[in-house]
């Protein structure tokens, strides 16, 4: 298993990745912060729908109170954060949300992908050992 610290030192580019052998959140946080990155944990293990996902994003990303809890607002809020420090986002529990609301995962992946392309700030790491079809095209760490 490659450590996050080694990946960041080697210049891990902004993007959305599948990380089948991801260590625990505390280890990822420690390595991200040691390399000067912010850390965001998105744990969707208990989330079942779009509303729950957007609530989780509001809390996890510490979005402003005016965050409208819709897809455009999430994209805009992430874009507004693009002038800050780069961040590592560890997404756990994705399979649970995917089983309950495939569309929410699909749209979220699109938004994260667009943000990594536009802002260059996010490295979204999906801790998922097996790749559901929706994740099969993502690069693997």
C-alpha positions as CSV (number, residue, x, y, z in Angstrom):
1,X,0.0,0.0,0.0
2,X,1.3,3.4,-1.0
3,X,1.0,6.0,1.8
4,X,-0.7,9.3,1.1
5,X,2.3,11.2,2.2
6,X,4.4,9.4,-0.5
7,X,1.7,10.1,-3.2
8,X,1.5,13.8,-2.3
9,X,5.3,14.1,-2.2
10,X,5.4,12.6,-5.7
11,X,3.0,15.3,-6.9
12,X,-0.5,13.6,-6.8
13,X,-2.4,15.8,-9.2
14,X,-5.9,17.1,-8.5
15,X,-8.5,14.6,-9.4
16,X,-10.9,11.9,-8.3
17,X,-9.3,8.6,-7.5
18,X,-10.3,5.1,-6.3
19,X,-8.1,4.0,-3.4
20,X,-8.8,0.3,-2.7
21,X,-6.2,0.0,0.0
22,X,-6.9,3.3,1.8
23,X,-5.8,3.5,5.4
24,X,-8.0,4.8,8.1
25,X,-9.2,8.4,8.2
26,X,-6.9,9.4,11.0
27,X,-3.8,8.2,9.0
28,X,-5.0,10.0,5.9
29,X,-5.6,13.2,7.9
30,X,-2.2,13.0,9.5
31,X,-0.4,12.5,6.1
32,X,-2.4,15.3,4.4
33,X,-1.8,17.8,7.1
34,X,1.9,16.9,7.2
35,X,2.2,17.8,3.5
36,X,0.3,21.1,4.0
37,X,-3.1,19.9,2.7
38,X,-6.4,20.4,4.4
39,X,-8.4,17.3,5.1
40,X,-12.1,16.6,4.6
41,X,-13.8,13.3,5.5
42,X,-17.0,12.5,3.6
43,X,-18.5,9.4,5.3
44,X,-21.6,8.4,3.5
45,X,-22.0,5.1,5.3
46,X,-25.3,6.3,6.9
47,X,-26.4,8.6,4.0
48,X,-29.2,7.5,1.8
49,X,-30.2,10.4,-0.5
50,X,-29.2,13.7,-2.0
51,X,-30.5,15.8,0.9
52,X,-28.4,13.8,3.4
53,X,-25.3,14.0,1.1
54,X,-25.7,17.8,0.7
55,X,-26.1,18.2,4.5
56,X,-22.9,16.1,5.0
57,X,-21.1,18.3,2.5
58,X,-22.2,21.5,4.2
59,X,-20.8,20.2,7.5
60,X,-17.7,18.4,6.2
61,X,-16.6,21.3,3.9
62,X,-17.7,23.9,6.5
63,X,-19.8,25.6,3.8
64,X,-21.4,29.0,4.6
65,X,-24.9,29.2,6.1
66,X,-26.3,30.5,2.9
67,X,-25.4,27.2,1.2
68,X,-28.5,26.3,-0.8
69,X,-28.3,22.5,-0.5
70,X,-28.6,21.9,-4.2
71,X,-26.1,20.8,-6.8
72,X,-25.4,24.3,-8.2
73,X,-24.8,25.6,-4.7
74,X,-22.4,22.8,-4.0
75,X,-20.4,23.5,-7.2
76,X,-20.4,27.2,-6.5
77,X,-19.3,26.7,-2.9
78,X,-16.5,24.4,-3.8
79,X,-15.4,26.8,-6.5
80,X,-15.4,29.7,-3.9
81,X,-13.0,27.6,-1.8
82,X,-10.5,27.3,-4.6
83,X,-8.3,30.1,-3.4
84,X,-7.5,28.3,-0.1
85,X,-5.1,25.5,0.6
86,X,-5.3,22.3,-1.4
87,X,-7.4,19.6,0.2
88,X,-7.6,15.9,0.4
89,X,-11.1,14.6,0.5
90,X,-11.5,11.0,1.8
91,X,-14.9,9.6,0.7
92,X,-15.8,6.5,2.7
93,X,-19.1,4.6,2.6
94,X,-19.7,5.4,-1.0
95,X,-21.2,1.9,-1.7
96,X,-24.0,2.5,0.8
97,X,-25.1,5.7,-0.8
98,X,-24.7,4.2,-4.3
99,X,-27.1,1.4,-3.3
100,X,-29.7,3.9,-2.1
101,X,-29.3,6.7,-4.6
102,X,-27.1,6.1,-7.6
103,X,-27.9,9.5,-9.2
104,X,-26.6,11.3,-6.1
105,X,-23.2,9.6,-6.4
106,X,-23.1,10.1,-10.1
107,X,-23.8,13.9,-9.9
108,X,-21.4,14.3,-6.9
109,X,-18.6,12.6,-8.9
110,X,-19.3,15.0,-11.8
111,X,-19.1,18.0,-9.5
112,X,-15.9,16.9,-7.8
113,X,-14.4,16.1,-11.2
114,X,-15.2,19.5,-12.6
115,X,-13.9,21.2,-9.4
116,X,-10.6,19.3,-9.6
117,X,-10.2,20.4,-13.2
118,X,-11.2,24.0,-12.6
119,X,-9.7,24.8,-9.2
120,X,-6.8,22.3,-8.9
121,X,-7.4,22.2,-5.2
122,X,-9.1,18.8,-4.5
123,X,-7.7,15.3,-4.4
124,X,-10.8,13.2,-3.9
125,X,-9.9,9.7,-2.7
126,X,-12.6,7.1,-2.7
127,X,-11.9,4.3,-0.2
128,X,-13.6,1.5,-2.1
129,X,-12.0,-2.0,-2.4
130,X,-14.1,-3.2,-5.3
131,X,-15.1,-0.9,-8.2
132,X,-18.8,-0.6,-8.9
133,X,-19.4,0.2,-12.6
134,X,-19.8,3.9,-11.8
135,X,-16.2,4.0,-10.5
136,X,-14.6,1.7,-13.0
137,X,-13.2,4.6,-15.1
138,X,-11.5,6.3,-12.2
139,X,-7.7,6.0,-11.8
140,X,-6.6,3.7,-9.0
141,X,-4.0,4.6,-6.4
